[in-house]
Amino acid sequence: MPDLSYLDPPIEVAAESPRLEMIQSRLRSGRMRPYRASTPIARNCSEPLLVDLESADPESLRILSSSNVSRPLVILGEDTEGRTLFDALIIDRDKDIPLLRGRLTAMSRRNARATELNLRRETAYEFGVEFPSSSLEVVPDLLYLGDGSTRFLALQAALNERGVSVTAALSVHTATDYIKHRRFSAVLFDVRSASKGRASLAQWISSGEAAFSHVPLFALVDSLQSLDESERIMLASTSEILEHGAAAKQLAEHIDVTSRKYLPQDLFDVSLDYPAEVMDSETRLHARPYFEAHLEKQIEVSTQRAEPLSLLIVKHTDGGHFDLKQRQRLAEILSNSLRDTDMPAVLGVDSFAISMPATPYRGAVTLCERFLRSIEEHEPHLAAQIGWRIMEKRTYHTARTLVANTAAGIFQRLRVA
């Protein structure tokens, strides 16, 4: 069987032997591709950096703690000196290293979301639209999945003291129903409490892209040391892993602070009027001038970070066009099918465009599939009139050429390209 480890995501490791070899071995077992950090350490790149507090060069730690670092950062070990190393992932024990890949993926999604929101503010500002700063009074609204044990009641009381709203669900079925009707900041599930429904919980998490794509998952565990392999695989898909060992008030503070990083931020209030070049008044999606200006910024970020960027165009087939009611209905379904980082826009009476930062072609197809399934479920008569085409950004693309090249190709009628 061929060795496919070269496909695993790379990670730099700032450590010295013999811990360097141990850390690299555990990273490989967690399906990552480690290599020793260069000297001096690069502060700004897309690849994550793991810093081992026990063996890393003290001078490197000093530089990292006093300089602006924009790359994903992982701290291994307990920081007894109280250094603040930015928005880093903390791994207290060596045994938890194999879980790092899933947590880095979640961190990457969170960073991509923050970058996208900032870009939208910048683009809107160029069109004369300004947004108020996020209110500090906004607090998370959390969904808890578990059996309501006494330790959860203590955590719930501590969260309520901080003003955090908690809704409890006793089963996966109930949690799914809640998510369909409300939008939560995060879902907390208790691995121990959910042990009786472990199979359904694991299936729920594995299908998360379709079931709760907008909701980050927080796992509550007794100890990472006591988990079996199936539980570790399940936790690798979560956004944050929290341990019950801490005091309820301390844990509640951590959940509160972490949840705020995921709070939904809808910059545009669709009930307000915006310039015609910013917002299409009929569908309440972005207009083409704003979209192309924003896509140019997305391309710049994609190039700087060496990340993929995909563009999806949905078009009326056979040269026809959608009437007003059809455009409004398609815009509504499209908005409900996308992630926070996806940017939908109206290109004309016959087509829509959606830019997808940090998304390769195959990921864009998955999102397109979700949209098409929703169309077939809610508006089957429209499904037969829709064609779609996806193009992944290349180095020579500008915003206008990417839109033009995507629109000029052959549009698919089937779900799979």
C-alpha positions, 0 to 999 in steps of 0.5 A, spaced: 500 500 500 502 506 498 504 511 503 500 517 503 502 521 509 505 526 504 497 528 504 497 530 511 497 537 513 504 540 515 506 542 522 512 546 524 515 543 531 519 548 536 523 543 540 529 539 542 531 532 542 529 527 545 522 530 546 522 532 538 522 525 536 517 523 541 512 529 539 513 528 531 512 521 532 505 522 536 503 527 531 504 522 525 500 518 529 494 523 529 495 524 521 499 530 521 506 531 517 511 534 522 518 537 521 523 541 525 522 549 526 526 553 522 531 558 525 529 564 526 522 562 527 517 564 521 512 569 525 507 569 519 505 563 514 499 559 514 502 552 517 501 551 524 507 552 529 507 547 535 512 550 541 514 545 546 515 549 553 519 544 556 525 543 551 524 549 546 529 555 545 528 560 551 529 565 546 524 563 541 519 563 546 521 570 548 520 572 541 514 569 540 511 572 546 513 579 544 512 579 537 506 579 532 504 572 530 499 571 525 500 563 524 496 558 528 500 557 534 500 550 539 503 550 546 505 544 549 505 543 556 504 548 562 506 555 562 508 556 569 511 563 567 505 566 565 507 568 558 501 570 553 502 567 547 496 570 543 490 566 541 494 559 541 491 552 542 493 549 549 495 542 550 497 540 557 499 533 556 503 529 551 498 524 550 493 529 547 498 530 541 494 525 536 488 530 537 491 536 535 489 535 527 481 536 529 482 542 533 487 545 528 482 544 523 476 548 528 481 553 529 483 554 522 475 555 521 474 560 526 480 564 523 477 564 516 471 566 519 474 572 523 478 574 517 472 574 512 468 578 517 473 583 517 474 583 509 466 585 509 467 591 513 473 593 509 469 592 502 463 595 505 467 601 508 469 603 501 462 603 498 460 608 504 457 603 509 459 603 516 457 598 521 457 599 529 462 595 533 460 588 536 456 589 543 460 587 549 453 585 552 451 580 547 452 573 550 452 566 548 446 562 547 448 554 548 445 548 547 447 542 552 446 535 550 447 530 556 443 527 561 443 533 566 447 530 571 449 534 578 455 536 575 452 539 569 447 543 574 453 546 577 456 548 570 449 551 568 448 555 575 455 558 573 454 559 566 447 563 568 451 567 573 455 570 567 448 571 563 450 565 558 443 562 556 443 554 556 438 550 553 438 542 555 437 536 550 437 529 553 437 526 546 440 527 539 433 527 536 431 533 541 438 537 539 437 536 532 430 539 533 432 545 537 437 547 532 432 547 526 428 552 530 434 556 533 441 559 532 446 557 538 453 560 539 455 552 540 453 545 542 456 542 548 456 535 549 458 531 555 461 524 553 460 521 559 453 523 560 451 521 552 455 514 553 448 510 552 447 514 546 454 513 543 453 510 537 447 516 535 452 521 538 458 519 533 453 519 527 450 526 529 457 529 529 460 525 523 454 528 519 455 535 522 456 539 516 449 538 514 446 538 520 449 544 524 454 547 519 453 553 523 454 551 530 461 549 533 461 543 538 464 543 545 466 536 548 466 536 555 470 530 558 472 527 565 479 526 562 483 525 556 487 520 558 481 515 559 478 515 552 478 510 548 480 510 540 473 511 538 472 517 543 478 520 540 476 520 533 469 523 535 473 528 539 477 530 533 471 533 529 469 538 535 471 545 535 473 545 543 475 540 548 473 542 555 475 537 561 470 537 567 476 537 572 476 544 573 471 548 578 465 549 575 466 557 575 473 556 572 470 552 566 464 556 565 468 562 564 472 558 559 466 556 555 463 563 556 470 566 553 471 561 548 464 561 545 464 569 544 469 567 538 464 563 535 458 568 536 454 570 529 455 577 526 450 579 521 454 585 518 448 587 514 441 588 516 437 586 511 431 590 513 435 597 512 436 600 505 443 600 502 446 603 496 444 599 489 451 597 488 452 594 495 445 590 496 440 588 491 433 590 493 429 585 491 433 579 493 437 582 499 443 579 496 449 583 495 450 586 488 455 585 483 459 591 484 460 589 491 461 582 490 467 583 485 470 588 490 470 583 495 472 577 491 478 581 489 480 582 497 478 574 498 483 572 492 489 577 495 488 573 502 487 566 498 494 568 495 498 570 501 496 564 505 496 559 499 489 557 501 484 555 496 478 559 494 472 557 490 467 560 486 460 557 484 455 560 479 448 558 479 444 559 473 438 558 469 439 553 463 437 554 456 438 562 456 432 563 460 431 567 467 428 567 473 422 571 475 422 576 481 418 571 486 423 565 483 429 569 485 427 571 492 425 564 493 432 561 491 436 567 494 432 565 501 434 557 500 441 559 498 442 563 504 440 558 509 444 553 505 451 557 506 456 557 511 458 564 515 464 565 510 460 564 504 459 570 500 452 570 495 451 575 490 446 576 484 449 577 478 443 578 474 436 576 473 438 569 470 444 567 475 447 567 482 454 567 485 457 564 491 464 565 493 467 560 498 474 562 501 478 556 504 474 551 500 477 547 495 473 544 489 470 538 492 468 542 498 464 547 494 461 541 490 459 538 497 456 545 499 452 546 492 449 539 493 446 541 499 443 547 496 440 543 490 437 538 495 434 544 498 431 546 492 428 539 490 425 539 497 422 545 497 421 548 490 422 542 485 419 545 479 425 550 480 430 544 480 429 542 473 431 549 471 438 550 474 445 549 472 451 550 476 459 550 475 464 551 480 471 553 478 477 554 483 481 560 483 488 560 479 494 564 480 492 568 474 485 570 476 482 577 478 475 577 481 472 579 474 476 574 470 474 568 475 467 570 474 467 571 467 471 564 466 466 560 471 460 563 467 463 561 460 463 554 461 459 548 461 453 548 466 452 542 470 445 539 471 446 533 475 448 533 482 455 531 481 460 534 477 
